[in-house]
Structures are given as C-alpha cells and as structure tokens.
Amino acid sequence: MSEIKITSANFEQEVVKSNKPVLVDFWATWCMPCRMLAPTVEEIADEYGDKLVVGKINVDEESDLARKFRVMSIPTLIVFENGEEVRRSVGVVDKDDILEMAGIE
C-alpha cells in the first residue's frame, strides 16, 4: 500500500477514523531534509501497509493542519492512534526509529 495524500477534506476519514495506526509525514517540496526522508517513508508504506496507514501532508498546501498540530519544523512525523497523536519526531530519522515510533518493531 502506498502513501496517501492527507488534506483537511479527508483527515477525518483517513486519520481519525482509521482502524490502524497512522504515520503522517508533514513535509514541503522545497525542504531538502524532507526529500532525504521521503524514500524511507515510502518504503515503510510499501512494506507495512497492512499494519500501518502512511500519509503525507504538504504544509504549504495544508497550513491549517500544520498549525493545528503545531508543526514548527519539517520534516515532522506524527503517529496517530484512534485519532489522537501518540508520538512525534522532528528531522530526519532512520527507518528503524520510525518503525519503533509507529509500534511496528
């Protein structure tokens, strides 16, 4: 399963109502660290899509969501369970740390 684009319009359905944990990557096209992290996030989506929903929120297009979750630096990864934020990391992190944060390994 690949990453999904999360917007204000589908946030409720894709994140809040999800029956799986949701890993959300807050990013922007101009952000070099975001570009460095993107292949890892995509790999996690492909490998663990049966256990985890992986979504991406472009902070330039969805500034309301970035403000709502107090995203001050990107990339920011937030794990949601039952619609609530449970864990967060800021900056480039390795795959194992992301999986641990998401409760996968």
C-alpha positions as CSV (number, residue, x, y, z in Angstrom):
1,M,0.0,0.0,0.0
2,S,1.4,3.3,-0.9
3,E,1.3,6.7,0.9
4,I,-1.9,8.7,0.8
5,K,-2.2,12.4,0.4
6,I,-3.9,13.8,3.5
7,T,-5.8,17.0,3.3
8,S,-8.2,18.9,5.5
9,A,-11.0,17.3,3.5
10,N,-10.0,13.7,4.1
11,F,-8.2,14.0,7.5
12,E,-11.2,12.8,9.5
13,Q,-11.7,9.7,7.3
14,E,-8.1,8.8,6.8
15,V,-6.6,9.6,10.2
16,V,-9.3,10.0,12.9
17,K,-11.5,7.0,11.8
18,S,-8.6,4.7,10.8
19,N,-8.6,1.3,12.5
20,K,-4.8,1.1,12.2
21,P,-2.1,3.4,13.5
22,V,-1.4,6.3,11.1
23,L,2.1,7.7,10.4
24,V,1.8,11.2,9.0
25,D,4.7,12.9,7.3
26,F,4.5,16.7,7.4
27,W,6.7,17.9,4.5
28,A,7.2,20.5,1.7
29,T,8.6,20.3,-1.8
30,W,11.4,22.9,-1.0
31,C,12.6,21.0,2.1
32,M,15.8,19.1,1.5
33,P,15.6,17.0,4.7
34,C,12.0,16.1,3.7
35,R,13.4,14.9,0.4
36,M,16.0,12.8,2.2
37,L,13.4,11.2,4.4
38,A,10.8,10.6,1.6
39,P,12.2,7.3,0.3
40,T,12.3,5.8,3.8
41,V,8.7,6.8,4.4
42,E,7.6,5.4,1.0
43,E,9.5,2.2,1.8
44,I,7.6,1.8,5.1
45,A,4.3,2.5,3.3
46,D,5.0,-0.3,0.8
47,E,6.3,-2.8,3.3
48,Y,4.0,-2.2,6.3
49,G,0.8,-1.0,4.6
50,D,-1.1,-3.9,6.1
51,K,-0.3,-2.8,9.7
52,L,0.0,1.0,9.3
53,V,-1.5,3.8,7.2
54,V,1.1,6.2,5.9
55,G,0.1,9.6,4.9
56,K,1.8,12.8,3.7
57,I,0.7,16.4,4.5
58,N,2.2,19.2,2.4
59,V,2.5,22.0,4.9
60,D,2.3,24.6,2.1
61,E,-1.0,23.3,0.8
62,E,-2.4,22.3,4.2
63,S,-1.2,25.1,6.5
64,D,-4.3,24.7,8.7
65,L,-3.4,21.2,9.6
66,A,0.2,22.2,10.2
67,R,-0.9,24.9,12.6
68,K,-3.5,22.6,14.3
69,F,-0.7,20.1,15.2
70,R,1.9,22.8,16.0
71,V,4.3,21.7,13.3
72,M,7.1,24.2,13.5
73,S,9.9,22.4,11.7
74,I,9.8,19.9,8.9
75,P,10.0,17.0,8.3
76,T,7.8,16.2,11.3
77,L,6.5,12.6,11.7
78,I,3.4,12.1,13.9
79,V,1.9,8.8,14.8
80,F,-1.9,8.8,15.5
81,E,-3.8,6.1,17.1
82,N,-7.6,6.3,17.4
83,G,-7.4,9.8,16.0
84,E,-5.0,11.1,18.8
85,E,-1.3,12.0,18.5
86,V,0.7,9.4,20.4
87,R,4.3,10.0,19.2
88,R,6.2,12.6,17.2
89,S,9.7,13.1,15.8
90,V,11.2,16.1,14.1
91,G,14.0,15.9,11.5
92,V,15.5,13.0,9.5
93,V,15.3,9.7,11.4
94,D,16.2,6.2,10.2
95,K,13.8,3.5,9.3
96,D,14.2,1.5,12.5
97,D,13.4,4.5,14.6
98,I,10.3,5.3,12.6
99,L,9.1,1.7,12.8
100,E,9.7,1.7,16.6
101,M,7.8,5.0,16.9
102,A,4.9,3.6,14.9
103,G,4.9,0.5,17.1
104,I,5.8,-1.9,14.3
105,E,9.1,-3.2,15.5
